[in-house]
């Protein structure tokens, strides 16, 4: 029996690093990685990196799926199809969702938000879509197919601390944390984790550091982190997350930060 | 110079009670209430209740506006027009937004959420629209028209505590709290309050108590509160809120519950 790990936002950044961290971790003997993102080229690169960590002793299966998770009118059909295909191809005793995909959305003064219509794409992507995927994952894999399930929401310090000029990002992360806490309260047999990976060097933090309207103190912090090489490396925080999951000591629903003991 | 208080969801429940609580409180000498909701009949009733509290010594002005706050494609135009009309009719030294409108959204197991498309109306209403109105209120009244501003987000215990089968409501309230906390951090001259009014007897709690898929313990709590008359009355919590605002002792951005000291 295999373990299936579904990772959204797997074409780059921390999503890619989590994929390779699981590929390196031999505690999971039979592993299938299901990698989802919009960017197919990035997915192929992640797949290659995983394949290079596969061996004849421990062959890692992969599948890649180019899906735009902000297209909420078609999302449920594409995800339902994908989950069905996975379950038809193998038998899984354990399944994990690494609910990682997300975007910055609007960065700038809270008193100058874009129009409601302009806000919807980010809200659809970061809140509605993210919540629905976790919900459907549990329905499909835990309830209908009786696998042991881990649900990991990739959170942020922003979920619990307001960061100036990042109100949309903070509130989206707060919404996701709270939704997953409620899920954990309802379903004691699940293992639910809100993981804040720390300030890591990714495309997102590069974009953020140079966002014109970012709070000057935050901008200086991100630029200094890059210049002084004090960012957490994606591989480091991904490894910490894999250890958290495999050691299984957190309370379900917890918000755990990279820097926590 | 007058004080303008804009209340969303003013056609019933706590929105109506907040309108009448301000009408009763003589600490605001010259008061204009701008009442917004979808239901025009309810708005007219609230207006009548306010008018009955008005006197020749302290004449309370009112305006009512039937607007569907979930219609996010037209929302910014209707609110921009409304705010302009208010400022053309009077001079205000102080303005308040009581950002109260909200809906329950989906109630039921988190593992059985409706499709993303079906979730959007509640997310648009409770998150996107609510956030945008606070944002535009600050831009228009604090920045462009230089009035002293209070922003009150009507929150809930659900914003900080997961309630089983109410994940959508909880996560929407968490998102609103966090957005308003960020606003408070950015703008020290504003007075921002996240107020949790407690379990009050309103249409919403009546609907909730009878929601088929509500967690049985919560359902029993709401039914017991109604049967034993232990709900907080809307007028009681509305008065507490008015006192909080007028006494002005909270830290901007705080989440304050009815039951807090």
Interface residues (C-beta under 8 A of the other chain):
Chain A: X72 X73 X75 X76 X109 X110 X111 X112 X113 X115 X116 X117 X119 X120 X123 X124 X127 X128 X129 X131 X132 X134 X135 X136 X138 X139 X142 X143 X159 X162 X163 X164 X165 X166 X167 X168 X170 X171 X172 X173 X174 X175 X176 X177 X178 X179 X181 X182 X183 X184 X185 X186 X187 X215 X253
Chain B: X72 X73 X75 X76 X109 X110 X111 X112 X113 X115 X116 X117 X119 X120 X123 X124 X127 X128 X129 X131 X132 X134 X135 X136 X138 X139 X142 X143 X159 X162 X163 X164 X165 X166 X167 X168 X170 X171 X172 X173 X174 X175 X176 X177 X178 X179 X181 X182 X183 X184 X185 X186 X187 X215 X253
